[in-house]
Amino acid sequence: MPNVDILLPGYSFATDSGLVAFCSVVLVESEGRRILVDTGHGGRRVALAEALQKRDLTPQDVDLVFMTHAHYDHVQNFDLFPNAPMLLHPKERKYAQRPHRNDFGTPQWTGAAIETARIQEVVEGDEIAKGVRVIDLPGHSPGSMGLLVETAEGTAAVGGDALHSGAAVLQGRPRLIFWNEQEARDSLRKVVAAADLFYPGHDRPFRLADGEVNYLTPFQLTLVHLTPDQQGLEFTDPPLSFWIMPGIEEQRL
């Protein structure tokens, strides 16, 4: 049966100087076919190569790169995989050519960059490997999508930022919305109903039980060049906030 392996974990935290934006990078394997779900941004480039090496893999061993959406923190390292076609939703591809001026997730250069890849457009229902099929999850972005993977532990949803985190699932909407809030809420309900375990874009994998998030892996993160006694370093724990892009009502394809 297909297998889901986290190469790089996703995190959901920020600073008063900006977002850290570490998305999950996931490897799905089915009958010898290797599918990389998202590639992370440039700051994780070395870590991604090392994660593959630990599994005795190289970028050349990846058969497909599946992009849940085209935000910078998910796509920047696609050029590490020149032999692998990029699977992208047609709406996401079209939007990347003319993103909204306030869409910091999709800089104006995004369309030009991704068009250097060999793009294959996919949509809901496409089976890209045995037991691995596409699910449309618009709202966070116009062409957000995920994968439903039939594993030995049940159906796993690899959902990108449409399935942002456990907290977002409990709140009923993704952390950030750049396209359409109602579609984002609908997509979140849709993916939760479709799967048994969840691989979010910026959190650890989890199951849901009695309205609670049960994480499947422990939290682990090491900060370097900082110590708890660093002057000026503060930790706060404000309530989870949600952000809707200013001008979202202007969004058009």
C-alpha positions as CSV (number, residue, x, y, z in Angstrom):
1,M,0.0,0.0,0.0
2,P,1.1,3.6,-0.4
3,N,3.2,5.2,2.3
4,V,3.4,8.8,3.6
5,D,6.7,10.0,5.0
6,I,7.4,13.5,6.4
7,L,10.8,14.7,5.0
8,L,10.5,18.2,6.6
9,P,7.9,19.0,9.3
10,G,5.7,22.0,9.1
11,Y,5.5,24.7,11.8
12,S,2.9,27.3,12.6
13,F,4.6,30.2,14.5
14,A,5.5,33.8,13.7
15,T,7.7,36.6,15.0
16,D,7.2,40.4,15.3
17,S,9.6,40.6,12.4
18,G,7.6,38.4,10.0
19,L,6.5,34.8,9.3
20,V,8.9,31.9,9.5
21,A,6.8,30.0,6.9
22,F,8.1,26.4,7.3
23,C,5.7,24.2,5.4
24,S,5.6,20.4,5.5
25,V,7.4,18.6,2.8
26,V,6.0,15.1,2.4
27,L,7.1,12.0,0.4
28,V,4.4,9.7,-0.9
29,E,5.5,6.3,-2.3
30,S,3.2,4.0,-4.2
31,E,4.4,0.9,-6.1
32,G,7.9,2.3,-6.6
33,R,6.7,5.8,-7.6
34,R,7.9,8.7,-5.5
35,I,5.8,11.8,-5.2
36,L,7.1,14.8,-3.4
37,V,4.3,17.0,-2.0
38,D,5.6,20.6,-1.9
39,T,9.3,21.6,-1.8
40,G,9.6,24.4,0.8
41,H,11.4,27.7,0.4
42,G,15.0,28.4,-0.2
43,G,15.9,28.5,3.5
44,R,15.1,24.8,3.7
45,R,17.0,23.8,0.6
46,V,19.9,22.2,2.3
47,A,17.7,20.5,4.9
48,L,15.5,19.0,2.1
49,A,18.6,17.5,0.3
50,E,19.8,16.1,3.6
51,A,16.4,14.6,4.4
52,L,16.5,12.8,1.0
53,Q,20.0,11.6,1.6
54,K,19.1,10.1,4.9
55,R,16.7,7.9,3.0
56,D,19.4,7.0,0.4
57,L,17.6,9.1,-2.2
58,T,18.7,12.0,-4.4
59,P,16.5,14.6,-6.2
60,Q,16.8,12.4,-9.3
61,D,14.9,9.7,-7.5
62,V,11.7,11.8,-7.2
63,D,9.2,11.0,-10.0
64,L,6.6,13.8,-9.5
65,V,6.5,17.1,-7.6
66,F,2.9,17.7,-6.4
67,M,2.3,21.4,-5.5
68,T,-0.6,21.9,-3.1
69,H,-0.5,25.6,-4.2
70,A,2.0,28.1,-5.6
71,H,2.9,30.1,-2.5
72,Y,6.6,30.9,-2.1
73,D,7.1,28.8,1.0
74,H,5.8,25.8,-0.8
75,V,7.4,26.0,-4.3
76,Q,10.8,27.7,-4.3
77,N,12.9,24.5,-4.3
78,F,11.1,22.9,-7.3
79,D,14.3,23.4,-9.4
80,L,16.1,20.8,-7.3
81,F,14.0,18.2,-9.2
82,P,14.6,18.8,-12.9
83,N,13.5,15.3,-13.9
84,A,10.2,15.5,-12.1
85,P,7.1,17.1,-13.7
86,M,5.3,19.7,-11.5
87,L,1.7,18.8,-10.9
88,L,-0.4,22.0,-10.4
89,H,-4.0,22.9,-10.5
90,P,-5.0,24.9,-13.6
91,K,-6.6,27.6,-11.6
92,E,-3.4,28.0,-9.5
93,R,-1.3,28.1,-12.6
94,K,-3.5,30.8,-14.2
95,Y,-3.6,32.9,-11.0
96,A,0.1,32.9,-10.6
97,Q,0.5,34.8,-13.8
98,R,-1.5,37.8,-12.4
99,P,-1.6,37.5,-8.5
100,H,-3.4,40.2,-6.5
101,R,-1.1,43.1,-5.4
102,N,-1.7,42.2,-1.7
103,D,-1.0,38.5,-2.1
104,F,2.4,38.2,-0.3
105,G,2.2,34.4,-0.7
106,T,2.3,34.7,-4.5
107,P,5.0,37.3,-5.4
108,Q,4.7,38.8,-8.9
109,W,7.6,36.6,-10.2
110,T,5.8,33.4,-9.2
111,G,4.3,32.7,-12.6
112,A,7.5,33.3,-14.5
113,A,9.4,31.0,-12.1
114,I,7.1,28.0,-12.2
115,E,6.7,28.1,-16.0
116,T,10.3,27.0,-16.2
117,A,9.2,23.6,-14.9
118,R,7.4,20.9,-16.9
119,I,3.9,21.5,-15.5
120,Q,1.2,18.9,-15.7
121,E,-2.3,20.2,-14.7
122,V,-4.3,17.9,-12.4
123,V,-7.7,18.2,-10.8
124,E,-10.0,16.4,-8.4
125,G,-10.3,12.7,-9.0
126,D,-7.1,12.3,-10.9
127,E,-5.2,9.2,-9.7
128,I,-1.5,10.0,-9.9
129,A,-0.4,6.7,-8.5
130,K,-2.2,3.6,-7.3
131,G,-4.1,4.6,-4.2
132,V,-3.1,8.3,-4.5
133,R,-5.7,10.7,-5.9
134,V,-6.2,14.5,-6.1
135,I,-8.8,16.4,-4.0
136,D,-9.6,20.1,-4.9
137,L,-9.4,22.4,-1.8
138,P,-9.8,26.0,-3.0
139,G,-10.1,29.0,-0.7
140,H,-6.7,29.5,0.8
141,S,-5.7,30.1,-2.8
142,P,-7.7,29.6,-6.0
143,G,-6.2,26.3,-6.9
144,S,-5.3,24.8,-3.6
145,M,-5.5,21.0,-3.6
146,G,-4.3,17.9,-1.7
147,L,-3.8,14.2,-2.0
148,L,-5.9,11.4,-0.5
149,V,-3.6,8.4,0.1
150,E,-4.9,5.0,0.9
151,T,-2.5,3.8,3.6
152,A,-2.5,0.8,5.9
153,E,-3.6,3.1,8.7
154,G,-6.5,4.5,6.7
155,T,-7.0,7.3,4.3
156,A,-4.5,10.1,4.8
157,A,-5.1,13.6,3.6
158,V,-2.0,15.6,2.6
159,G,-3.7,19.0,2.5
160,G,-1.2,21.8,2.3
161,D,-2.5,25.1,3.7
162,A,-6.1,24.3,3.0
163,L,-5.5,22.0,6.0
164,H,-3.2,24.4,7.7
165,S,-3.0,23.0,11.3
166,G,-4.9,21.2,14.0
167,A,-5.9,24.5,15.5
168,A,-7.3,25.7,12.1
169,V,-9.4,22.5,11.9
170,L,-10.9,23.1,15.3
171,Q,-11.6,26.7,14.4
172,G,-13.1,25.8,11.0
173,R,-11.0,27.8,8.6
174,P,-7.3,28.0,7.5
175,R,-4.9,30.4,9.2
176,L,-4.5,32.7,6.1
177,I,-7.0,33.2,3.3
178,F,-6.0,34.8,0.1
179,W,-8.8,33.8,-2.2
180,N,-12.3,33.2,-0.7
181,E,-13.2,32.6,2.9
182,Q,-16.4,30.6,2.3
183,E,-14.6,28.3,-0.1
184,A,-11.8,27.9,2.4
185,R,-14.2,26.8,5.1
186,D,-16.0,24.4,2.8
187,S,-12.7,22.9,1.7
188,L,-11.7,22.3,5.3
189,R,-14.9,20.5,6.1
190,K,-14.5,18.5,2.9
191,V,-11.1,17.2,3.6
192,V,-11.9,16.4,7.2
193,A,-14.8,14.3,6.0
194,A,-12.7,12.5,3.4
195,A,-9.9,11.2,5.6
196,D,-8.9,9.4,8.8
197,L,-5.5,11.0,9.4
198,F,-4.2,14.4,8.4
199,Y,-0.9,15.8,7.2
200,P,-1.3,19.6,7.4
201,G,0.7,22.3,5.8
202,H,2.1,23.9,8.9
203,D,1.7,21.4,11.8
204,R,2.3,17.8,12.8
205,P,0.2,14.9,11.5
206,F,-2.8,14.1,13.6
207,R,-6.1,12.2,13.9
208,L,-9.4,13.7,15.2
209,A,-11.2,12.0,18.1
210,D,-14.2,13.5,19.9
211,G,-13.5,16.9,18.6
212,E,-9.9,16.9,19.7
213,V,-6.6,16.8,17.8
214,N,-4.5,13.8,18.6
215,Y,-1.0,14.4,17.3
216,L,0.9,11.4,15.9
217,T,4.4,12.7,16.3
218,P,6.0,14.9,19.1
219,F,6.9,18.5,18.5
220,Q,10.6,19.1,17.9
221,L,12.4,22.2,16.9
222,T,15.9,23.5,17.7
223,L,16.7,27.2,17.6
224,V,20.4,28.0,17.0
225,H,22.3,31.2,17.7
226,L,19.7,32.1,20.3
227,T,19.5,31.3,24.0
228,P,16.7,31.8,26.5
229,D,18.7,34.5,28.3
230,Q,19.3,36.5,25.1
231,Q,18.5,40.1,25.9
232,G,15.4,41.3,24.0
233,L,14.2,37.8,23.3
234,E,10.6,37.4,24.4
235,F,8.0,34.6,24.2
236,T,4.3,35.3,24.0
237,D,1.3,33.1,23.5
238,P,-1.5,35.2,22.0
239,P,-4.8,33.7,20.9
240,L,-4.7,32.1,17.4
241,S,-5.4,34.8,14.9
242,F,-6.7,34.6,11.4
243,W,-5.9,36.8,8.5
244,I,-7.9,37.6,5.4
245,M,-6.1,39.4,2.6
246,P,-7.1,43.0,2.2
247,G,-8.9,43.4,-1.2
248,I,-10.0,39.7,-1.3
249,E,-13.3,40.8,-2.6
250,E,-11.5,41.9,-5.8
251,Q,-10.1,38.5,-6.5
252,R,-10.8,37.2,-10.0
253,L,-9.2,34.6,-12.3
